[in-house]
Amino acid sequence: MKKQFTRKPGSENTANRGSGRLAGKFKRVGRVRRKICRFCADKLEIDYKNISMLRAFVEDSGKIFSGRVTGTCAKHQRELSAAVKRARMLALLPFAVK
């Protein structure tokens, strides 16, 4: 008579769950360059009337890019989001695009 194999509860192999054949083969080489804040570096002022500058920080759908994506520091990201919201209220920028 053959012995039947049974798994104990909680002994699943979770290390390889969701990983494909190539998982772990490609690693990032070198350091990732830290983004610098454009406003700190160039001493720029954030103004809600400067629509061309604000559009660089807003997606096509109307969402504001995060500071992690654009590289702005926390202080200027707060000022930037306030300027975008103010420009939206004055109908200089759209809230959302259909």
N, C-alpha and C positions, 0 to 999 in steps of 0.2 A: 504494500500500500504506500502511495506517494504522500509525502507531507505537503500540505497546502501552505503557501506563503501568505501571511496576513500582515498588514501594516498596523503599527501602533498609532493611535490617534496623536496628531501633532508632530508626526515625523515626516511631513512633506518636505520635499527638497525645494526650498524657497530661494536658494541662491541663484538658480538659473531661470527663474520664472520671468517670462517676458523678454528674455534675451535671445537674440537671433544668432545665426551662425557667425556673424562678423562682430558680435558684441565684444568690445574690449580690444579689438585689433588695431583700431585707429585711435591714437592718442594725440593730444595737442602738444606740439613741439615748441619749446621756448616759452617765453613769458608773454602774457597778454598785455598790450599797451594800455595804460590807464588813460581814459578820456579826460580832457581838461575842459573846464567851464569856459565857454566862449565869452561870456560876460565878464568874468574875472580877468581873463587873459587880455582882452582888448579894451577893457574899461568901458563897455557899452552900457547905455541906459535902456531899460525896458520901458517902452511907451505903448499904450493901447492904440495909439493913432498910427503907429508904424505897422501897417498890415502886411507888407511884404516880409518883414522880419518875423512876425507872428506866424505866418503861414508855414514857415520852415519847421515850426514846432507843433503843427497840427496835422493829423492824418487827413486823407481825402474824405474819409467818412465823418470827420469833425471831431474826433477824439484827440486829446492832448497827449503827445508822446511823453513817456515817463523820463525822469532824470537819468535813469540807468541807460536808456537808449540814446538820449541826446548828449549825455555827459555833463549836464548842468549841475551845479552844486545845489544843495537843499535851499539855501537862501534865495538864489535866483530862480529856482524852480517854483517856489511859492509866489514870487513876484510875477513870473511868467504866466502861471495859471490864473492869477488875479487879473492880469492884463488881457488875457484871452477871454475870460468871462465878461469883463467890462466891454470889450469890443463886440462880443456877442449881443450884449444887452442894447448896444447902440446900433445894431444891425450892420456892423462893419465886417463881421465874420458870421458864417452860418452856424447854427447849433448842430445840425445834422444834414447830410446830403442824402437824398432818396436814391 
